[in-house]
């Protein structure tokens, strides 16, 4: 079937589902620009500036206005954006938050990555997070990240690094040379068997000679960088930045597959890409925030603060100056509340957060790994994630709100829980809920191959998430008025009715 024929078969309430396809194409473009957590924040920043948001500086005092749109970054790898309702009331208003994270499991270059093995120039790397490291073998890889660069004026600039060339590869061992369990169980030793191959020693020597001749015999004076990293990678980074090697003060680099994100499948129904966990949320939450403000007078008539918080370092526990466990989240909310004359403790108790991180879709080849009652499928709707041991922050209050947002958005909901005999991952939801006391629910679109170098999700699920998030931003303020938990309207009949054996009637809270 062509895409047109596919679309014609999927009509929802008379509305064509071409919108998710449009979102999917834009998301692919976003993914191809967002190759690291630093590029992610830069791309989100670019889109926010294009939508009229104003960047704030944490080092300065904030003076915020009602109906204002703002964002702030920390470390260039975390970003919080928000829009203040024009009807903000310090005594009744709240934050409506969608949270996610910017980082993904990747191999990162060691502080000293220069490595020579058997006359081959290698890169010393270490795994960041819990990646499926075997998936990085036999792929064309390059380096991305950030660098600090000296300018001619003597300043030091923060610059994004992306070398648009396949620089290295991690080759597999031939099956003929494998022994014992290696033929059936592939579990590489990350210290000895994971370093990427960049060049042969002979070719590097020839390259050095050619470069020295081209530069008239002069050599780099940046001994720190040159001593710690092979000149091949330093020179490639300098070329990508358009600067001299000697101008590079330092850098933080990680590996990235050169294969671009793409729509795949007969009907373009899947998105294949690295870093879907959790760039999926960074895109959908930011897009939803911008779209939720698109109607004329939308923000002027809003009473809440609509917010998107995207943190670094979730994959390694969130404990950093810019992670979800840092003061960053509380700092921003406190400064907003102070600027608008609201009590931070009260406003947080009126607020709500949707923690969005990718969810596990049922794997058709490994369906027994999933709980039979909680098998979620791609294109089946947004997933609400549950865990009795608080690995997710979901309870019936938060889940009920999300189901209502989804009903308004006409998006189906799926429920996920791991098998009773299985361990469960976690995300920023329990961490930020613990740090702030804000009601929180964990959700996410379903995907396959989580933490692989190449992951897979449903194309329509991008639009599904956006529509639910837009509904949340637009309807939370009104729905929040009708939901009471700690001030109970009626007592439990068992405790209050005469004759239950307790001898007296309890009183309402």
TITOR-421011 format. One record per residue (C-alpha): x, z negated, y negated; residue number from 0. Coordinates in steps of 0.02 Angstrom, whole numbers, plus 50000, padded with zeros to 5 digits. Each point is the difference from the previous one (the first is absolute). Last residue first. Example, Ala and Ser with C-alpha at 12.3 -4.5 7.8 and 13.67 -1.06 7.14 Angstrom:
! TITOR-421011
<r <50684 49643 50053> 1>
<r <49931 49967 50172> 0>
END
This chain:
! TITOR-421011
<r <49409 47130 49193> 508>
<r <49826 49974 50065> 507>
<r <49958 49829 50069> 506>
<r <50000 49931 50175> 505>
<r <49843 49930 50079> 504>
<r <50010 49837 50096> 503>
<r <49990 49927 50174> 502>
<r <50132 50104 50088> 501>
<r <49897 50036 50154> 500>
<r <49933 50169 49948> 499>
<r <49832 49925 49961> 498>
<r <49995 50041 49817> 497>
<r <50081 50167 49949> 496>
<r <50161 50000 49900> 495>
<r <50143 50004 50124> 494>
<r <49930 50126 50121> 493>
<r <49918 50096 49857> 492>
<r <50172 50038 49922> 491>
<r <49981 49968 49813> 490>
<r <49932 50132 49881> 489>
<r <50080 50083 49847> 488>
<r <50178 49967 50054> 487>
<r <50129 49994 49860> 486>
<r <50157 50041 50100> 485>
<r <49940 50169 50062> 484>
<r <49897 50091 49870> 483>
<r <49981 50189 49992> 482>
<r <49870 50075 49883> 481>
<r <50106 50007 49842> 480>
<r <50145 50083 50094> 479>
<r <49891 50149 50038> 478>
<r <49984 50042 49814> 477>
<r <50186 49988 49959> 476>
<r <50050 50082 50164> 475>
<r <49901 50160 49976> 474>
<r <50114 50122 49910> 473>
<r <50169 49943 50066> 472>
<r <49936 49981 50177> 471>
<r <49910 50168 49996> 470>
<r <50162 50083 49944> 469>
<r <50091 49912 50144> 468>
<r <49872 50061 50127> 467>
<r <50012 50178 49933> 466>
<r <50190 49998 50000> 465>
<r <50009 49937 50179> 464>
<r <49884 50136 50066> 463>
<r <50094 50133 49900> 462>
<r <50162 49960 50088> 461>
<r <49909 49979 50165> 460>
<r <49947 50183 49996> 459>
<r <50178 50058 50037> 458>
<r <50016 49888 50153> 457>
<r <50167 49914 50026> 456>
<r <50166 50036 50084> 455>
<r <50175 49924 49987> 454>
<r <50175 50077 50004> 453>
<r <50152 49885 49993> 452>
<r <49893 49882 50102> 451>
<r <49939 49835 49928> 450>
<r <49819 50035 50049> 449>
<r <49986 50144 50123> 448>
<r <49812 50023 49976> 447>
<r <49891 49960 49849> 446>
<r <49839 49912 49951> 445>
<r <49958 49971 49816> 444>
<r <50022 49821 49941> 443>
<r <49915 49832 49974> 442>
<r <50049 49818 49976> 441>
<r <49882 49886 49903> 440>
<r <50046 49875 49867> 439>
<r <49920 49860 49900> 438>
<r <50129 49943 49873> 437>
<r <50096 49838 50033> 436>
<r <50151 50076 49910> 435>
<r <50155 49978 50110> 434>
<r <49906 49977 50164> 433>
<r <49886 50149 49967> 432>
<r <50154 50100 49949> 431>
<r <50086 49963 50165> 430>
<r <49846 50017 50112> 429>
<r <49963 50173 49928> 428>
<r <50180 50064 49985> 427>
<r <50009 50061 50180> 426>
<r <49993 49940 50180> 425>
<r <50033 50064 50176> 424>
<r <49908 49932 50150> 423>
<r <50065 49951 50171> 422>
<r <49897 50052 50149> 421>
<r <49912 49903 50139> 420>
<r <49836 49980 49903> 419>
<r <50004 50185 49959> 418>
<r <50021 50039 49817> 417>
<r <49855 50001 49878> 416>
<r <49928 50145 49901> 415>
<r <49827 50032 49928> 414>
<r <49949 50173 49941> 413>
<r <49902 50043 49842> 412>
<r <49911 50161 49956> 411>
<r <50008 50069 49823> 410>
<r <49842 50030 49898> 409>
<r <50083 49930 49842> 408>
<r <49861 49872 49974> 407>
<r <50007 49954 50185> 406>
<r <50189 49988 49990> 405>
<r <49991 49878 49854> 404>
<r <49873 49899 50099> 403>
<r <50111 49997 50154> 402>
<r <50145 49946 49890> 401>
<r <49900 49854 49929> 400>
<r <49945 49945 50174> 399>
<r <50179 50004 50064> 398>
<r <50057 49889 49857> 397>
<r <49870 49867 50035> 396>
<r <50011 50014 50190> 395>
<r <50185 49963 50000> 394>
<r <50151 50115 49985> 393>
<r <50173 49932 49955> 392>
<r <50092 50089 50141> 391>
<r <50132 49914 50106> 390>
<r <49879 49857 49977> 389>
<r <49998 49942 50181> 388>
<r <49823 50064 50028> 387>
<r <50053 50176 49952> 386>
<r <49888 50132 49922> 385>
<r <50035 50169 49919> 384>
<r <49862 50098 49914> 383>
<r <50031 50185 50032> 382>
<r <49942 50141 49885> 381>
<r <49903 50139 50085> 380>
<r <50000 50094 50165> 379>
<r <50107 50145 49940> 378>
<r <50142 49929 50106> 377>
<r <49933 49885 50135> 376>
<r <49985 49812 50018> 375>
<r <49988 49916 50169> 374>
<r <49936 49824 49975> 373>
<r <49884 49962 50147> 372>
<r <50121 50063 50134> 371>
<r <50147 49904 49923> 370>
<r <50142 50125 49986> 369>
<r <50155 50021 50109> 368>
<r <49890 50079 50134> 367>
<r <49977 50152 49886> 366>
<r <50182 50052 50022> 365>
<r <49990 50190 50009> 364>
<r <49847 50012 49886> 363>
<r <50081 49880 49875> 362>
<r <49864 49899 49916> 361>
<r <50034 49995 49813> 360>
<r <50105 49854 49938> 359>
<r <49972 49949 49819> 358>
<r <50097 50044 49842> 357>
<r <50007 49869 49864> 356>
<r <49870 49956 49870> 355>
<r <49982 49823 49937> 354>
<r <49832 49997 49912> 353>
<r <50004 49857 49876> 352>
<r <49858 49903 49920> 351>
<r <49986 49892 49845> 350>
<r <49888 49856 49944> 349>
<r <50123 49869 50064> 348>
<r <50141 50091 49911> 347>
<r <49904 49990 49836> 346>
<r <49984 49812 50010> 345>
<r <50183 49963 50030> 344>
<r <50057 50126 49868> 343>
<r <49891 49929 49860> 342>
<r <49956 50145 49886> 341>
<r <50054 50033 49820> 340>
<r <50035 50186 50019> 339>
<r <50188 49988 49978> 338>
<r <50008 49846 50111> 337>
<r <49899 50082 50138> 336>
<r <50106 50159 49998> 335>
<r <50161 49898 49999> 334>
<r <49939 49894 50144> 333>
<r <49947 50151 50101> 332>
<r <50171 50081 49974> 331>
<r <50098 49844 50045> 330>
<r <49892 49966 50153> 329>
<r <50040 50171 50073> 328>
<r <50184 49994 49953> 327>
<r <50029 49821 50060> 326>
<r <50073 50067 50163> 325>
<r <49912 49997 50170> 324>
<r <49935 50178 49975> 323>
<r <50178 50059 49973> 322>
<r <50086 50033 49833> 321>
<r <50116 49849 49990> 320>
<r <50011 49998 50190> 319>
<r <49908 49925 50149> 318>
<r <49882 50142 50051> 317>
<r <50038 49979 50186> 316>
<r <50114 50146 50042> 315>
<r <49873 50143 50004> 314>
<r <49911 49928 49848> 313>
<r <50159 50022 49897> 312>
<r <49925 50083 49845> 311>
<r <49830 49965 49925> 310>
<r <49855 50106 49937> 309>
<r <49865 49912 49899> 308>
<r <49847 50097 49939> 307>
<r <49884 49915 49875> 306>
<r <49827 50017 49924> 305>
<r <49971 49857 49877> 304>
<r <49816 49954 49997> 303>
<r <49864 50018 49868> 302>
<r <49982 50189 49998> 301>
<r <49894 50087 49866> 300>
<r <50147 50064 49897> 299>
<r <50090 50051 50160> 298>
<r <49865 50122 50054> 297>
<r <49953 50062 49826> 296>
<r <50017 50182 50053> 295>
<r <50034 50009 50186> 294>
<r <50180 50019 50060> 293>
<r <50045 49815 50015> 292>
<r <49966 49987 50187> 291>
<r <50102 50160 50022> 290>
<r <50159 49918 49934> 289>
<r <49979 49845 50107> 288>
<r <49954 50104 50152> 287>
<r <50154 50110 49982> 286>
<r <50110 49847 49988> 285>
<r <49921 49921 50153> 284>
<r <50004 50162 50102> 283>
<r <50180 50045 49959> 282>
<r <50084 49830 50021> 281>
<r <49885 49968 50148> 280>
<r <50059 50150 50100> 279>
<r <50178 49967 49945> 278>
<r <49991 49857 50122> 277>
<r <50027 50043 50138> 276>
<r <49985 50187 49974> 275>
<r <50189 49989 49980> 274>
<r <50045 50159 50097> 273>
<r <49877 50142 50007> 272>
<r <49869 50090 50103> 271>
<r <49827 50008 49923> 270>
<r <49862 50050 50120> 269>
<r <49841 50104 49989> 268>
<r <50078 50163 49944> 267>
<r <49864 50083 50105> 266>
<r <50112 50055 50144> 265>
<r <50114 49852 49971> 264>
<r <50131 49961 49870> 263>
<r <50002 49961 49813> 262>
<r <50179 49974 49945> 261>
<r <50131 49874 49942> 260>
<r <50170 50080 49978> 259>
<r <50137 50005 50132> 258>
<r <50158 49935 49915> 257>
<r <49994 49834 50092> 256>
<r <50052 49856 49889> 255>
<r <50148 49883 50015> 254>
<r <50028 49858 49879> 253>
<r <50104 49974 49845> 252>
<r <50030 49859 49878> 251>
<r <50130 50052 49870> 250>
<r <50146 49941 49896> 249>
<r <50089 50032 49834> 248>
<r <49994 50190 50012> 247>
<r <50085 50074 49847> 246>
<r <50165 50030 50093> 245>
<r <49911 50120 50118> 244>
<r <49951 50106 49851> 243>
<r <49817 50030 49958> 242>
<r <49864 50125 50039> 241>
<r <49904 49875 50104> 240>
<r <49991 50112 50154> 239>
<r <50184 50045 49978> 238>
<r <50049 49817 49987> 237>
<r <49904 49960 50159> 236>
<r <50084 50141 50095> 235>
<r <50171 49943 49935> 234>
<r <49969 49822 50058> 233>
<r <49940 50063 50170> 232>
<r <50156 50105 50031> 231>
<r <50116 49872 49920> 230>
<r <49962 49883 50146> 229>
<r <49939 49832 49938> 228>
<r <50085 49833 49969> 227>
<r <50169 50056 49933> 226>
<r <49928 50142 49897> 225>
<r <49867 49889 49920> 224>
<r <50123 49863 49953> 223>
<r <50144 50118 49958> 222>
<r <49906 50093 49864> 221>
<r <50155 50089 49932> 220>
<r <49953 50160 50089> 219>
<r <50140 50123 50027> 218>
<r <50092 50126 49893> 217>
<r <50092 50144 50084> 216>
<r <49933 50134 49884> 215>
<r <49818 49963 50035> 214>
<r <49973 50156 50107> 213>
<r <50161 49963 50095> 212>
<r <49943 49823 50038> 211>
<r <49830 50064 50057> 210>
<r <50078 50126 50119> 209>
<r <50119 49870 50072> 208>
<r <49861 49871 50023> 207>
<r <49889 50130 50084> 206>
<r <50139 50050 50120> 205>
<r <50024 49818 50047> 204>
<r <49812 49976 50022> 203>
<r <49992 50154 50111> 202>
<r <50140 49934 50111> 201>
<r <49924 49825 50010> 200>
<r <49838 50074 50063> 199>
<r <49846 49976 49894> 198>
<r <49846 49890 49970> 197>
<r <49954 49921 50167> 196>
<r <49873 49860 49982> 195>
<r <50042 49824 50062> 194>
<r <49872 49945 50133> 193>
<r <50100 49984 50162> 192>
<r <50122 49857 49966> 191>
<r <49914 49878 49884> 190>
<r <49820 50050 50033> 189>
<r <50019 49995 50189> 188>
<r <49876 50131 50055> 187>
<r <49850 49959 50110> 186>
<r <49950 50154 50100> 185>
<r <49928 49948 50167> 184>
<r <49984 50135 50134> 183>
<r <50168 50087 49999> 182>
<r <50090 49852 49922> 181>
<r <49944 49891 50147> 180>
<r <50154 50047 50102> 179>
<r <50117 50124 49917> 178>
<r <49981 50135 49868> 177>
<r <50135 50133 49992> 176>
<r <49891 50140 50071> 175>
<r <49858 49944 49888> 174>
<r <50104 50046 49848> 173>
<r <50020 49855 49879> 172>
<r <49889 50020 49849> 171>
<r <50068 50057 49833> 170>
<r <49969 49899 49841> 169>
<r <50005 50133 49864> 168>
<r <50078 50020 49829> 167>
<r <49996 50079 49828> 166>
<r <49842 50106 50004> 165>
<r <49986 50052 49818> 164>
<r <49894 49950 49853> 163>
<r <50099 49843 49960> 162>
<r <49875 49881 49921> 161>
<r <50062 49858 49891> 160>
<r <49897 49918 49863> 159>
<r <50094 49937 49848> 158>
<r <50015 49827 49920> 157>
<r <50110 50024 49847> 156>
<r <50155 49902 49946> 155>
<r <50043 50016 49815> 154>
<r <50171 50048 49934> 153>
<r <49940 50138 49885> 152>
<r <50069 50134 50117> 151>
<r <49886 49930 50135> 150>
<r <50047 49892 50149> 149>
<r <49892 50024 50154> 148>
<r <49913 49871 50111> 147>
<r <49932 50086 50154> 146>
<r <49836 50010 50094> 145>
<r <49931 50051 50168> 144>
<r <50012 50157 50105> 143>
<r <50122 50065 50132> 142>
<r <49975 50149 50116> 141>
<r <49949 50025 50180> 140>
<r <49967 50147 50116> 139>
<r <49928 49921 50156> 138>
<r <50080 49980 50172> 137>
<r <49974 49810 50007> 136>
<r <49890 49911 49874> 135>
<r <49857 49973 50124> 134>
<r <50113 49888 50106> 133>
<r <49999 49876 49856> 132>
<r <49816 49957 50014> 131>
<r <50018 49895 49844> 130>
<r <49980 49813 49981> 129>
<r <50070 49969 49827> 128>
<r <50160 50071 49927> 127>
<r <50116 50065 50137> 126>
<r <50184 50002 49957> 125>
<r <50111 50147 49955> 124>
<r <50185 50043 50004> 123>
<r <50016 50186 49968> 122>
<r <50113 50108 50108> 121>
<r <50147 50117 49974> 120>
<r <50058 50060 50170> 119>
<r <50177 49992 50068> 118>
<r <49948 49887 50144> 117>
<r <49907 49881 49884> 116>
<r <50030 49983 49812> 115>
<r <49888 49889 49894> 114>
<r <49975 49976 49814> 113>
<r <49835 49908 49977> 112>
<r <50062 49847 49908> 111>
<r <49848 49917 49924> 110>
<r <49906 50067 50153> 109>
<r <49892 50154 49980> 108>
<r <49817 49975 50041> 107>
<r <49905 50055 50157> 106>
<r <49814 49998 49961> 105>
<r <49845 49892 50027> 104>
<r <49883 50029 49852> 103>
<r <49987 49929 49823> 102>
<r <49868 50017 49863> 101>
<r <49875 49866 50050> 100>
<r <49813 49976 49977> 99>
<r <49872 49909 49895> 98>
<r <49828 50040 49931> 97>
<r <49940 49873 49873> 96>
<r <49836 49961 49912> 95>
<r <50050 49863 49877> 94>
<r <49863 49891 49927> 93>
<r <49887 49972 49849> 92>
<r <49886 49850 49972> 91>
<r <50077 49879 49875> 90>
<r <50131 50112 49918> 89>
<r <49871 50139 49977> 88>
<r <50064 50179 50014> 87>
<r <49869 50122 49936> 86>
<r <50128 50137 49961> 85>
<r <50070 49980 50174> 84>
<r <50188 49986 50013> 83>
<r <50085 50136 50103> 82>
<r <50143 49957 50116> 81>
<r <50161 50064 50076> 80>
<r <50127 49900 50100> 79>
<r <50162 50082 50057> 78>
<r <50139 49958 50122> 77>
<r <50159 50101 50034> 76>
<r <50075 50028 49827> 75>
<r <50063 49822 50007> 74>
<r <49833 49941 49928> 73>
<r <49872 50117 49925> 72>
<r <49858 49973 49877> 71>
<r <49837 50092 49972> 70>
<r <49866 50010 49866> 69>
<r <49828 50065 49954> 68>
<r <49907 49919 49853> 67>
<r <49811 49981 49990> 66>
<r <50027 49825 49931> 65>
<r <50169 49983 49918> 64>
<r <50164 49927 50060> 63>
<r <50141 49927 49898> 62>
<r <50142 49969 50121> 61>
<r <50157 49904 49953> 60>
<r <50160 50090 50052> 59>
<r <50119 49997 50148> 58>
<r <49863 50052 50121> 57>
<r <49984 50166 49908> 56>
<r <49832 50089 50001> 55>
<r <49965 50184 50034> 54>
<r <49841 50073 49925> 53>
<r <49871 50092 50105> 52>
<r <49927 50162 49933> 51>
<r <49964 50092 50163> 50>
<r <50162 50101 49991> 49>
<r <50094 49837 49978> 48>
<r <49919 49937 50160> 47>
<r <50048 50157 50097> 46>
<r <50181 49990 49946> 45>
<r <50008 49813 50040> 44>
<r <49932 50032 50175> 43>
<r <50135 50133 50023> 42>
<r <50138 49885 49936> 41>
<r <49938 49856 50107> 40>
<r <50003 50110 50155> 39>
<r <50170 50073 49955> 38>
<r <50070 49823 50001> 37>
<r <49912 49956 50163> 36>
<r <50076 50157 50076> 35>
<r <49951 50183 50028> 34>
<r <49851 50004 49882> 33>
<r <50002 50181 49937> 32>
<r <49958 50078 50169> 31>
<r <49874 49862 50028> 30>
<r <49911 50037 49836> 29>
<r <49988 50185 50042> 28>
<r <49926 49955 50169> 27>
<r <49880 49881 49912> 26>
<r <49943 50141 49886> 25>
<r <49962 50106 50153> 24>
<r <49908 49857 50083> 23>
<r <49899 49960 49845> 22>
<r <49942 50181 49993> 21>
<r <49956 49991 50185> 20>
<r <49907 49838 49970> 19>
<r <49899 50086 49862> 18>
<r <49955 50149 50112> 17>
<r <49876 49886 50088> 16>
<r <49850 50094 49933> 15>
<r <49857 49897 49931> 14>
<r <49825 50026 50068> 13>
<r <49990 49821 50062> 12>
<r <50161 50028 50097> 11>
<r <50038 50179 50052> 10>
<r <50134 50033 50128> 9>
<r <49977 50165 50092> 8>
<r <50024 50101 49841> 7>
<r <50169 49917 49974> 6>
<r <50064 50058 50169> 5>
<r <49940 50178 49965> 4>
<r <50091 50000 49833> 3>
<r <50156 49925 50079> 2>
<r <49997 50139 50128> 1>
<r <49942 49966 50177> 0>
END
